[in-house]
Amino acid sequence: MKRALLPVALLFVSGCAYYNGIYNAERAAKTAERQWMRGEYLSAADSFRVSATHAETVLARFDRSRWRTHALYLAARGAALGNECGPAAPRLAEYLALPAEPVTRRAHARVALASCLLTENKNSVADSVLRPLIDDADPVVRQSATLFSARAALAQGEPERAQQMLARIPGTAASWENLGAAMLAGDHAAAERLLAARATVGDWRSDVPRHMRTLWAAERRAGVVAIADRYARSRAPVNDRAQLLLLTSDLTATRGDTATARRMALEARRIGLTAAYEGPVAARLLALDLSGTREMVDVRERLKRDSVLARRTPQLERIRHAVLLIELCLKRADRFGAGLYLAAEFARDSLRATALAHTFFRQVERDYPESPIAARALVAAALMIPDSSAVYQARALANWPTAGVSAVLRGVSPRDSSTAQGEDVALNQSFIVVTNQFRDSLRAWVRVDSTRRADSVAALLRSRGRGQ
C-alpha cells in the first residue's frame, strides 16, 4: 500500500514545485510587463530578476521535468531584462536553439537577447535582431523592441531614427528617453530642463530619485530643489512626492542649507498626510536642530525632548549612535586630547553638527596646548570657517612647528614631522577603545530593549487574565 502511494506523493511534490516555481516566476514576469508598459523600467528590472530567481529554482531541482523548457524561458528572459546578462547569456542561447517553441515566447526571448547586446555595446547586431519585432502583434514585444531600437539608433548616431521609433510608443516615453540620453551624455543642464518639464505635469517614474541624486552631484542643486517643488505641487502619487521631498531635505541638509531642508521636511509631512511621516520628519527636524547646536548639554536636552516623535526611525538611530560615540570619546582620558579630537570628528561626520564639532576642535587647543594634536584640531576647525582659515593655520605653524599637519602646511611630507607618528598612534588607540565600548553599549541596549518588550507583553497578558 505504501509503495502504491509513493508515485502519487512524488507527483504531488513535483506539482508543488511547479506551483511554487513556475507560477511565481510567471506572476513576477506579468508584473514586470505591466511595469515596463508604464515606463517603470527600474521596477520592471527588479520584477524580472524575481521571475528569473523563481525559474532557476525549478531548473535546479527538477532539471529533467516537463516544465524545464518553460522554466528555461522564464529564467533567460528574466535575467536578461533584469540587467543580469552574465547568467542570461547561456540560458538565452540554449532556449533559442530549441525547435518548435511558441512564436510569442521566442519573440520575447529575442527582445531579451537584444537588450543584452545593447548592454555589451553590440548596437548594430542588436538592431538587426530588433527590426523584425517592431511590428510584432504582441504589444509587449512591439513596445520593447521599438524602445530598444531607439536606443540602438541613438548609440549608432542616428537621432532622427531614434525619435521616429520613440514617437511610436504611447505616452511620454520619448521625453524620458531623451532625459536618460542627456544624463548619459553628461548634459546635466538639458537633463534638468527635461526633468523639470516632467515634474510640472506630475509625470512620475521610479528613477526620478536617481536622476535627482545625479543632478545634485553635478552641482545642479538649485534645479533639484525647484524640481522637488514642482513635483510637490503636481498630481504625482502622494507617497512618491513625499519621499522625494524627504530625499531633497536630506540632500540640502548635507550642504548646510538647514532652512530649505526644514521646509522640504515639513512639506513632506503636509503632503504625506498619514502618521507614517510623523517619525521620519520629526527625526530630520531633530537632526537639523542639532546641526546648529554648539554645546553638548544642548544636544542631550534636545535629544531627550524631541526623540519621542522620532522613535523607531533609522534617522533617530543614527543620531543616537552618533551621540553615544561622542559621549564615549568625551569620557576617554588621555594626555594628548585624542578622545576630544575624535569627538569633534564624530560630531562633524556622524552627527553632522558642525557647530558642535568646531567647539570641540577649539577645545583641544584650549585644554591640550602642549599636544601636537591641537594643531591638527585647529586646522580642522579652520576648514569650517574659511574666513579664519589663514589665521588658524598661521597659529598652528607658529605654536606646533613639529606637528604633522604643520609639515603639510609647509608643503612637505608628514614623515618629516617628529610627532606625526605619535599623533596617529594616540588617535588610533583611542579609536579602538571607543569603538569597542560602542559595540558593548549597543549589545546592552539590545538586552534592555528585549527585557522591556518582554515585560510589556507579560503585563498585557496579565491584564487580559492570561498570565500568572
Secondary structure, DSSP 8 states (H G I E B T S, - for coil): -HHHHHHHHHHHHHHHHHIIIIIHHHHHHHHHHHHHHTT-HHHHHHHHHHHHHHHHHHHHH-TTSTTHHHHHHHHHHHHHHTT-HHHHHHHHHHHHTSSS--HHHHHHHHHHHHHHHHHTT-HHHHHHHHGGGTT-SSHHHHHHHHHHHHHHHHHTT-HHHHHHHHHTSSTTHHHHHHHHHHHHHT-HHHHHHHHHHHHHTT---TTHHHHHHHHHHTT-HHHHHHHHHHHHHS-S-HHHHHHHHHHHHHHHHHTT-HHHHHHHHHHHHHHH-SGGGHHHHHHHHHHHHHHT--SHHHHHHHHHHHTTTTTT-HHHHHHHHHHHHHHHHHH---SS-HHHHHHHHHHHHTS--HHHHHHHHHHHHHH-TT-THHHHHHHHHHHH-GGGHHHHHHHHHHH-TTSHHHHHHTTS-GGG-SSHHHHHHHHHHHHHHHHHHHHHHHHHHHHHHHHHHHHHHHHHHHHTT---
